[in-house]
Amino acid sequence: MSSDADTRGSLAGRRVLITRDRPGELGRMLGERGADVVHVPLIETADPADGGVALAAALGNLSDHDWLVVTSAVGAERVGNAAKQHPGVALAAVGTATARVLADRAGRPIDVVPDRQIAVDLAEALNVRLRGAHVSILLAQADRAPETLADLLRAAGHDVTVVTAYSTHLRVPDPMLLNDIDALVLASGSAATSWVAALGTEAPPIVVVIGPTTAKVARELGLKVTAVAADHSLTGLVEAVERQFIPHPPE
């Protein structure tokens, strides 16, 4: 006989808060497991401070580059049309959700997508694909994105041009939205930073993060991290949330 959890999902009855700009794949995956997904975006996106002038100029010269790399779905949306117009430029995306958006806009498959959605793995996957060749890369990302990926690619000998694809702004949610939340899911260090900036170090009883970099940021800011996904991907993140609610047998 199957249990209620088997029938309704491993997260049935659990209220799980996500802070991404859009629920996207993470929200869908949690919902499929029965979670009551509470979407409280802490960041809103807008045009870059220059109105997109630098981005337009960089994309206008996209053929000068060998690769176009994006690190978010929002960035993929903003460069996808240019990628479609320049089929000779190879494409890389930091994760499956971003790759899906970019592939849809560009009308072609993405050449490199790492298994784990972190900058180190994207840089490594690109270097494996390039086999020691040094190339010209246009990296499109948010205004507040860390320089980690650009630094790693430059250290490998590539010519990297970074362009701001969009800007991000903090949103402060109504604290009432946070009542009765079972778990908070943080999919990036910037999400942890935004949480503390908007709400301080108070958090739901369970805080699950996507990887060690996010965990380090969260802990340095004073958040108590309950679990870190072993597989630093959305799938690994959801599995880590599930594990928090698996009953442990009595000793």
Helices and strands as residue ranges (DSSP letters): H 4-8, E 15-18, H 24-32, E 36-39, E 43-46, H 53-60, G 62-64, E 67-70, H 73-85, E 90-93, H 96-106, H 119-130, E 136-142, H 148-155, E 159-170, G 175-178, E 183-186, H 189-199, E 206-209, H 212-220, E 227-228, H 234-243
